[in-house]
Amino acid sequence: MAGADTQLQALRALHAVTKRVHASLDLTQTLDAVACGVVEVAGFGLACVNLAESNGDYTAVAVAGSDELRRELLGYRGSAATWAELFRRSERWGNLYFVDHRTGVPEGLYTWVPDIEETDDPALWHPMDCLFAPLMAPSGEWVGVLSVDLPEGLRKPGAEQLEILALFAEHAAIAIQHARLHSELERSRAEAHHAATHDCLTGLANRTLLKSRTDAIERQPGRQAAVLVIDLDGFKKINDAAGHEAGDEVLRVIAGRLRHHLPGHEVIARTGGDEFVAVLTGADLSATIGGTAERLRAAIAEPVRGATGLHRVGASVGWAIGETGDDIEALAVRADHAMYRQKRRAGPPGPRSAGGRRSPRWAQPSTPPAG
């Protein structure tokens, strides 16, 4: 009857772990549940889950048995080489690995040694004995190791106890795989979202993200809002003379300078080939926006030194100021017109602007003013 009760408790604990695996995506919490279940149900005084790292090392990420053991073992990392040597010395107990105290663990691999009496009785547990359960993915890859100590009654575990331990190891492996798949899915989603909302060359926001951010700004009145439209001068000459690789290098450097001079939560977007838009919010932008534009012009005018040589571009910057509850698109139109007037004052229009300039904004193009 006692054996049946133990099996029932083990099934309940495994069921709880299974539910946690499917309900929780927190790997640490799930592996803590595995380690606690091994201690409470499988009959071991210590359980430690060691997670495989990308370089083959193993790190202790979940420990059950006592607070002292958690403090001592949690976070410990053992090298792949020492773990490989450990398993080379071990005996196979079905799917488990047992290291007899007479064989010993390899130097360099820390193992906790319980304060129990040494014995030569082959049926009893020696303080230097070690028992491990590999955590294996369906592919056969080792994703971790479940190590245990202090079996119940300080006797070497029997077949039933070993079977329960192996079952817990299988659930721990499932938990690790589940968490990894979720992490990969989240990473893929994040990468796809970033690609859909950012310029692939400069990493700045694209028109889609710019529109989303400005819509949010319009719903939060109470501050000033400013739109800066920045258009590079002389950029086409770099593409024509040095090639598109040089042009791409210049655009990446300019994007970095914009980030540096517009830190914080400002929205900075690349909206065209050599066109950028920045949306700023603050308490008194009217007093600072002119200086900000001058700093941007000066920063952009600095030479660009890179793998393709030394290049120089200038910038025409126009701006408009309103309130955060205003139509930001309308501000962008005003800033675009201001930038266009500045470009016309700076010199004769280039080939691109001779027939009307394409709008750098996220909305439909507007016709530049006659003067």
C-alpha positions as CSV (number, residue, x, y, z in Angstrom):
1,M,0.0,0.0,0.0
2,A,2.9,2.3,0.8
3,G,4.3,1.7,-2.6
4,A,1.0,2.6,-4.2
5,D,0.8,5.8,-2.2
6,T,4.3,6.8,-3.3
7,Q,3.4,6.1,-6.9
8,L,0.2,8.2,-6.6
9,Q,2.1,11.1,-5.1
10,A,4.7,10.8,-7.9
11,L,1.9,10.9,-10.5
12,R,0.3,13.9,-8.9
13,A,3.7,15.7,-8.7
14,L,4.4,14.9,-12.4
15,H,0.9,16.1,-13.3
16,A,1.6,19.4,-11.5
17,V,4.9,19.8,-13.4
18,T,3.2,19.0,-16.7
19,K,0.5,21.6,-16.1
20,R,3.2,24.1,-15.2
21,V,5.1,23.3,-18.4
22,H,2.1,24.0,-20.5
23,A,0.7,27.0,-18.5
24,S,4.0,28.8,-17.7
25,L,6.7,30.0,-20.0
26,D,9.0,30.8,-17.1
27,L,11.7,28.2,-17.4
28,T,13.2,28.9,-14.0
29,Q,9.9,28.4,-12.2
30,T,9.2,25.2,-14.0
31,L,12.6,23.7,-13.3
32,D,12.2,24.7,-9.6
33,A,9.0,22.7,-9.6
34,V,10.9,19.7,-11.1
35,A,13.6,19.9,-8.5
36,C,11.1,20.2,-5.6
37,G,9.1,17.3,-7.0
38,V,12.2,15.1,-7.0
39,V,12.9,15.9,-3.4
40,E,9.4,15.6,-2.2
41,V,8.3,12.6,-4.2
42,A,11.2,10.7,-5.7
43,G,12.9,10.5,-2.3
44,F,16.1,12.4,-2.6
45,G,17.5,15.0,-0.2
46,L,19.0,17.1,-3.0
47,A,18.0,17.8,-6.6
48,C,19.8,20.2,-8.9
49,V,18.9,21.0,-12.5
50,N,22.0,21.9,-14.6
51,L,21.1,23.7,-17.8
52,A,23.3,23.2,-20.9
53,E,24.8,26.4,-22.3
54,S,25.6,27.0,-26.0
55,N,29.3,26.3,-25.4
56,G,28.6,22.9,-23.7
57,D,29.0,24.1,-20.1
58,Y,26.3,23.3,-17.5
59,T,24.9,25.9,-15.1
60,A,22.9,25.1,-12.0
61,V,19.6,26.9,-12.5
62,A,17.3,25.1,-10.0
63,V,18.2,23.6,-6.6
64,A,15.9,21.9,-4.0
65,G,16.7,20.4,-0.7
66,S,17.5,23.4,1.6
67,D,18.1,27.1,1.5
68,E,21.8,26.5,2.3
69,L,22.1,24.1,-0.7
70,R,20.5,26.7,-3.0
71,R,22.9,29.4,-1.9
72,E,25.9,27.0,-2.4
73,L,25.0,25.5,-5.7
74,L,22.7,27.9,-7.6
75,G,24.6,29.5,-10.5
76,Y,27.6,27.2,-10.4
77,R,29.0,26.5,-13.8
78,G,30.9,23.4,-14.8
79,S,32.9,23.1,-18.0
80,A,31.8,20.8,-20.8
81,A,35.1,18.9,-20.5
82,T,34.7,18.0,-16.8
83,W,31.1,16.9,-17.3
84,A,32.2,14.7,-20.2
85,E,34.9,13.1,-18.1
86,L,32.3,12.6,-15.3
87,F,30.0,10.6,-17.5
88,R,32.9,8.7,-19.0
89,R,33.7,7.4,-15.5
90,S,30.1,6.5,-14.7
91,E,28.1,3.3,-14.7
92,R,24.9,3.2,-16.7
93,W,21.8,2.5,-14.6
94,G,19.3,2.3,-17.4
95,N,18.9,5.9,-18.6
96,L,20.7,7.2,-15.5
97,Y,24.4,7.6,-14.7
98,F,25.9,6.5,-11.4
99,V,29.5,7.5,-10.3
100,D,30.8,5.2,-7.6
101,H,32.8,6.8,-4.8
102,R,35.7,4.5,-5.6
103,T,35.9,6.0,-9.1
104,G,35.5,9.6,-8.0
105,V,34.6,12.8,-9.8
106,P,37.1,14.6,-12.1
107,E,39.1,17.4,-10.7
108,G,37.7,20.8,-11.5
109,L,34.0,19.7,-11.2
110,Y,32.5,20.9,-7.9
111,T,30.2,18.4,-6.2
112,W,28.4,18.9,-3.0
113,V,29.5,16.2,-0.4
114,P,26.9,15.5,2.3
115,D,27.8,15.2,5.9
116,I,27.0,11.5,6.3
117,E,29.0,8.5,7.5
118,E,31.3,6.7,5.0
119,T,30.5,3.1,4.4
120,D,31.8,0.1,2.4
121,D,28.4,-1.5,2.4
122,P,27.5,-1.8,-1.3
123,A,23.8,-1.3,-0.5
124,L,24.3,2.0,1.3
125,W,24.9,5.4,-0.1
126,H,28.5,6.8,0.3
127,P,29.0,10.6,0.6
128,M,31.1,10.6,-2.5
129,D,28.5,8.6,-4.6
130,C,26.8,10.6,-7.4
131,L,23.7,10.0,-9.5
132,F,22.7,11.9,-12.6
133,A,19.8,11.9,-15.1
134,P,20.4,13.3,-18.6
135,L,17.8,15.8,-19.9
136,M,17.5,14.9,-23.6
137,A,15.7,16.6,-26.4
138,P,13.8,14.5,-29.0
139,S,16.8,15.0,-31.3
140,G,19.1,13.3,-28.7
141,E,20.8,16.6,-27.8
142,W,21.6,16.9,-24.1
143,V,19.8,20.1,-22.9
144,G,20.7,19.6,-19.2
145,V,21.5,17.2,-16.3
146,L,19.4,16.5,-13.3
147,S,21.7,15.5,-10.4
148,V,20.5,14.1,-7.1
149,D,21.9,13.1,-3.7
150,L,20.9,11.7,-0.3
151,P,18.5,9.0,-1.4
152,E,15.8,8.1,1.2
153,G,17.2,5.9,4.0
154,L,20.7,6.6,2.7
155,R,20.4,3.4,0.7
156,K,21.1,3.1,-3.0
157,P,17.8,3.7,-4.8
158,G,15.8,0.8,-6.0
159,A,14.1,0.3,-9.4
160,E,10.9,2.2,-8.5
161,Q,12.8,5.2,-7.2
162,L,15.0,5.3,-10.2
163,E,12.0,5.1,-12.6
164,I,10.4,8.1,-10.8
165,L,13.6,10.0,-11.2
166,A,13.8,9.2,-14.9
167,L,10.2,10.4,-15.4
168,F,11.0,13.7,-13.7
169,A,14.1,14.1,-15.9
170,E,11.8,13.6,-19.0
171,H,9.5,16.3,-17.8
172,A,12.4,18.6,-17.1
173,A,13.7,18.1,-20.7
174,I,10.2,18.9,-22.0
175,A,10.1,22.1,-20.0
176,I,13.4,23.2,-21.4
177,Q,12.4,22.4,-24.9
178,H,9.1,24.2,-24.4
179,A,10.7,27.3,-23.0
180,R,13.3,27.3,-25.8
181,L,10.7,27.0,-28.5
182,H,8.8,29.9,-27.0
183,S,11.9,32.0,-26.8
184,E,12.7,31.3,-30.4
185,L,9.1,32.1,-31.4
186,E,9.2,35.4,-29.5
187,R,12.6,36.3,-31.0
188,S,11.3,35.6,-34.5
189,R,8.2,37.7,-33.8
190,A,10.4,40.5,-32.5
191,E,12.7,40.3,-35.5
192,A,9.7,40.3,-37.9
193,H,8.1,43.3,-36.1
194,H,11.4,45.2,-36.1
195,A,11.9,44.5,-39.9
196,A,8.3,45.8,-40.5
197,T,8.8,49.0,-38.5
198,H,12.4,49.9,-39.1
199,D,14.6,50.9,-42.0
200,C,16.9,47.9,-42.8
201,L,19.9,50.1,-43.6
202,T,20.0,52.6,-40.8
203,G,17.9,50.9,-38.1
204,L,15.8,54.1,-37.7
205,A,12.1,54.0,-37.7
206,N,10.4,53.7,-41.1
207,R,7.2,55.4,-42.2
208,T,5.0,52.8,-40.6
209,L,6.5,53.2,-37.2
210,L,6.6,57.0,-37.6
211,K,2.9,57.1,-38.3
212,S,2.1,54.9,-35.3
213,R,4.3,57.0,-32.9
214,T,2.8,60.3,-34.1
215,D,-0.7,59.0,-33.8
216,A,0.1,58.1,-30.1
217,I,1.6,61.6,-29.6
218,E,-1.6,63.2,-30.9
219,R,-3.6,61.4,-28.2
220,Q,-1.5,62.8,-25.4
221,P,-2.0,66.6,-25.3
222,G,-0.4,69.0,-22.9
223,R,3.1,69.4,-24.3
224,Q,4.7,71.0,-27.2
225,A,5.5,69.0,-30.3
226,A,8.1,69.8,-33.0
227,V,8.7,68.1,-36.3
228,L,12.1,68.4,-38.0
229,V,12.5,67.5,-41.7
230,I,16.2,66.8,-42.6
231,D,17.3,66.4,-46.2
232,L,20.9,65.8,-47.1
233,D,22.7,68.1,-49.5
234,G,25.2,66.6,-51.9
235,F,24.3,63.0,-51.3
236,K,23.6,62.2,-54.9
237,K,27.2,63.1,-55.8
238,I,28.5,60.5,-53.4
239,N,26.4,57.8,-54.9
240,D,27.4,58.8,-58.5
241,A,31.1,59.2,-57.8
242,A,31.8,56.5,-55.2
243,G,29.0,54.1,-55.6
244,H,26.0,53.0,-53.5
245,E,28.2,51.2,-51.0
246,A,29.7,54.6,-50.1
247,G,26.2,56.1,-50.0
248,D,25.0,53.4,-47.7
249,E,27.9,54.0,-45.4
250,V,27.2,57.7,-45.2
251,L,23.6,57.1,-44.4
252,R,24.4,54.8,-41.5
253,V,26.9,57.3,-40.1
254,I,24.3,60.2,-40.4
255,A,21.7,58.0,-38.7
256,G,24.1,57.5,-35.8
257,R,24.7,61.2,-35.5
258,L,20.9,61.9,-35.4
259,R,20.5,59.4,-32.6
260,H,23.4,61.0,-30.7
261,H,22.0,64.5,-31.0
262,L,18.3,63.5,-30.5
263,P,18.5,61.1,-27.5
264,G,15.7,59.9,-25.4
265,H,12.3,59.1,-26.6
266,E,12.3,61.3,-29.8
267,V,11.0,59.6,-32.9
268,I,13.6,59.5,-35.7
269,A,12.7,58.0,-39.0
270,R,14.3,57.6,-42.5
271,T,11.5,58.4,-44.8
272,G,13.3,58.4,-48.2
273,G,16.6,57.9,-49.8
274,D,18.4,60.8,-48.0
275,E,15.4,62.1,-46.1
276,F,14.8,62.0,-42.3
277,V,12.1,63.1,-40.0
278,A,12.3,63.6,-36.2
279,V,9.4,64.3,-33.9
280,L,10.2,65.8,-30.5
281,T,8.0,66.5,-27.5
282,G,8.7,68.7,-24.5
283,A,7.8,71.6,-22.3
284,D,9.5,74.5,-24.1
285,L,10.7,73.4,-27.6
286,S,10.1,76.8,-29.1
287,A,13.1,78.1,-27.2
288,T,15.4,75.2,-28.2
289,I,14.4,73.9,-31.6
290,G,16.5,76.4,-33.5
291,G,19.6,75.4,-31.6
292,T,18.8,71.7,-32.1
293,A,18.5,72.2,-35.9
294,E,21.8,74.1,-36.0
295,R,23.5,71.3,-34.1
296,L,22.1,68.7,-36.5
297,R,23.4,70.7,-39.5
298,A,26.8,71.0,-37.9
299,A,27.0,67.3,-37.0
300,I,25.9,66.1,-40.4
301,A,28.5,68.4,-42.1
302,E,31.3,66.7,-40.3
303,P,33.4,64.5,-42.6
304,V,32.4,60.8,-42.9
305,R,35.5,58.6,-42.7
306,G,34.9,55.0,-43.5
307,A,35.9,52.0,-45.5
308,T,34.9,53.7,-48.8
309,G,37.0,56.8,-48.1
310,L,36.3,60.4,-46.9
311,H,32.9,61.9,-47.8
312,R,31.1,65.1,-47.0
313,V,27.4,66.0,-47.1
314,G,25.4,69.0,-45.8
315,A,21.8,69.2,-44.6
316,S,18.8,71.4,-45.0
317,V,16.6,71.3,-41.9
318,G,13.2,72.7,-41.5
319,W,10.9,72.6,-38.5
320,A,7.5,73.5,-37.2
321,I,6.1,73.6,-33.7
322,G,2.7,72.9,-32.3
323,E,1.0,71.0,-29.5
324,T,1.0,67.2,-28.9
325,G,-2.7,67.2,-29.5
326,D,-2.3,68.9,-32.9
327,D,-2.3,67.1,-36.3
328,I,1.4,66.1,-36.4
329,E,1.1,65.4,-40.2
330,A,0.1,69.1,-40.7
331,L,3.2,70.1,-38.7
332,A,5.3,67.8,-40.9
333,V,3.9,69.6,-44.0
334,R,4.9,73.0,-42.6
335,A,8.4,71.7,-41.6
336,D,8.8,70.2,-45.1
337,H,8.0,73.6,-46.7
338,A,10.4,75.3,-44.3
339,M,13.2,72.8,-45.2
340,Y,12.4,73.3,-48.9
341,R,12.7,77.1,-48.6
342,Q,16.0,76.7,-46.8
343,K,17.3,74.5,-49.6
344,R,16.3,77.0,-52.3
345,R,18.1,79.8,-50.4
346,A,21.2,77.7,-50.1
347,G,21.7,77.4,-53.9
348,P,20.1,76.4,-57.2
349,P,18.0,73.3,-57.1
350,G,19.6,70.0,-58.1
351,P,18.2,67.6,-60.7
352,R,15.9,66.0,-58.2
353,S,14.1,69.1,-57.1
354,A,13.9,70.7,-60.5
355,G,10.5,69.2,-61.2
356,G,9.1,69.2,-57.7
357,R,10.4,67.5,-54.6
358,R,9.1,64.2,-53.2
359,S,7.7,64.6,-49.7
360,P,9.9,63.0,-47.0
361,R,6.9,62.4,-44.7
362,W,4.8,59.3,-44.1
363,A,1.7,60.8,-45.8
364,Q,0.9,61.8,-49.3
365,P,3.4,64.3,-51.0
366,S,2.6,68.0,-50.9
367,T,3.4,70.6,-53.4
368,P,6.2,72.9,-52.2
369,P,5.3,76.6,-52.0
370,A,6.3,78.9,-54.8
371,G,8.4,81.1,-52.6
